[in-house]
Structures are given as structure tokens and as C-alpha cells.
């Protein structure tokens, strides 16, 4: 499986493909963490909706300065795309973008599947 951090890797995807799963890593200030795997299509869609354009080569002039609270790995057949977030912003390595929706709620729902 090819692992990509930068959005440029997304160009190798067939855009009709959907991720088969999403792996979410949550980080807490204590240093502890939690891993949740999402496999239900409706929950995967909610995760994707948080990060519009994450599959594209979109870039931003704004970058960094925040601590990662979540990592999302969108797992396609041959590629995993990685998105970092502090809960308000997200990045795939090509700048910062606002999260669309309530990321904490989506993660909470994924935990309680």
C-alpha cells in the first residue's frame, strides 16, 4: 500500500473510488492516544465531509502553528491519504484549511459505533 501525506499523491487515485475504511488517531495532552477504525460507508462519508478537497492538489499560503489533535487515514485499495487536524483546521501537507463540521462529534460517533 502506498502511503501519502501530500495531496499531490491523490492525483494517482481514480476519483470514482471511495475509501474502504478510515483510521482515526486521537491525541490527548497527556500523551495518550486512541485509534478507531471506521468501516461503515455512512461514517466514512461523514469523515470525508470534514475535509473538502483532501483528495485534490489544492494548496494554501497558510501553514502550521497548531498541535495535531487527530490524524485521519483514508484507506483506499492501494493508497492511504493522511490528513492532520487540530479540530478547527486540517492539512494534508500543502497548507491549512478550515474543518467543515464538528470533528469532535464525528470522532465520538465513530468511537461508539
JOJO-V662262 format. One record per pair of residues at least 24 apart in sequence whose ideal C-beta (glycine too) atoms are under 6 Angstrom apart, sorted by sequence separation. I is the first residue (numbers start at 1). J is the second residue. D is the distance in whole Angstrom. If there is no record, write none. Layout:
((I/J/D) (I/J/D))
This chain:
((19/44/6) (22/47/5) (54/83/5) (51/83/5) (63/95/5) (62/95/6) (63/96/6) (62/96/5) (59/94/4) (60/95/3) (59/95/5) (60/96/6) (60/97/6) (54/92/6) (51/90/5) (27/69/6) (26/70/6) (10/55/4) (25/71/4) (24/72/6) (52/100/6) (8/57/5) (50/99/5) (7/57/5) (22/72/6) (23/73/4) (50/100/6) (50/101/5) (22/74/6) (49/101/6) (50/103/5) (21/75/5) (19/74/4) (20/75/6) (19/75/5) (19/76/5) (17/76/6) (46/106/5) (43/110/6) (10/81/6) (38/110/5) (36/110/5) (36/111/5) (2/78/6) (2/79/5) (3/80/5) (4/81/5) (5/82/5) (24/107/6) (7/92/5) (6/93/4) (7/94/5) (5/93/5) (6/94/6))
